[in-house]
Amino acid sequence: MAKQFNVPPVIFPSDGNPSVQKRRPPANPPTAPFQPPRSSNPGIPFMSFDIGSAAASTSFSTPQFASATIGGGGGSIGFEDEPPLLEELGINTKQIYQKTLSILNPFRIKPDLHEDGDLSGPFIFLMAFGLFQLLAGKIHFGIILGWVVMASMFLYVVFNMLAGRNGNLNLYRCVSLIGYCMLPIVILSALSLFLPGGLVIKVLTGVFVVWSTRVCTRLLVELASYGDEHRGLIAYACFLIYTLFSLLVVF
């Protein structure tokens, strides 16, 4: 049994053509695809995302940077006015040079140059001493640094025990003086690389030990209070310290 469907009749207008329903335009028209904004500065073509204009342009404007300053207000300081890095680290190369020259002349020592202690010069001398020992086939870097610390503490205790409550020698200055007075021992270590062993190196060792002892004793007596009264004992302590370091060179 066939099923019947109700089909609405088709109505033809009087002109004989069926009516065609036109589509209405949508209420919200479709938006245009995203377009990146063009740069207002023609000197930077790559900001406009226009490949053609970027390829056609061959010159780019040099970026301008404002002068960097530290701080604010009228008291700002530019990078050109900053102190050197060595000065910020507390390393005064001119002072180290003058102290070194004063040690090289044991008969004209200038104690006023050593009033301000520093560890930069002694560290350089100790590293040079260790380097010369390394060239001689001896690795003594740890021994040298350890002995300098122990020798400074020994001299600090001995001097302040002799001076009593009036002693004004601090440990920092003591390390600085012992380190600077190591310069003759460093020179001895350098000469030992070219001199034969035996009697020659032993005689030179005695000369350089006396040199270091004289300089260190003079500086301690001049810079510390009540040191002149115990010059002999201070010289003996300095002699023991630099004799100990000279043994690293001889043996």
HELIX and SHEET records of a PDB file:
HELIX    1   1 PRO A   45  MET A   47  5                                   3    
HELIX    2   2 ILE A   51  ALA A   56  1                                   6    
HELIX    3   3 GLY A   73  GLY A   75  5                                   3    
HELIX    4   4 PHE A   79  ASP A   81  5                                   3    
HELIX    5   5 LEU A   85  GLU A   88  1                                   4    
HELIX    6   6 THR A   93  LEU A  104  1                                  12    
HELIX    7   7 PRO A  111  HIS A  114  5                                   4    
HELIX    8   8 SER A  120  LEU A  135  1                                  16    
HELIX    9   9 PHE A  141  ALA A  163  1                                  23    
HELIX   10  10 GLY A  164  ASN A  166  5                                   3    
HELIX   11  11 LEU A  171  TYR A  180  1                                  10    
HELIX   12  12 LEU A  183  LEU A  191  1                                   9    
HELIX   13  13 LEU A  199  LEU A  223  1                                  25    
HELIX   14  14 ASP A  228  HIS A  230  5                                   3    
HELIX   15  15 ARG A  231  VAL A  250  1                                  20    
SHEET    1   A 2 THR A  69  ILE A  70  0                                        
SHEET    2   A 2 ILE A  77  GLY A  78 -1                                        
END                                                                             
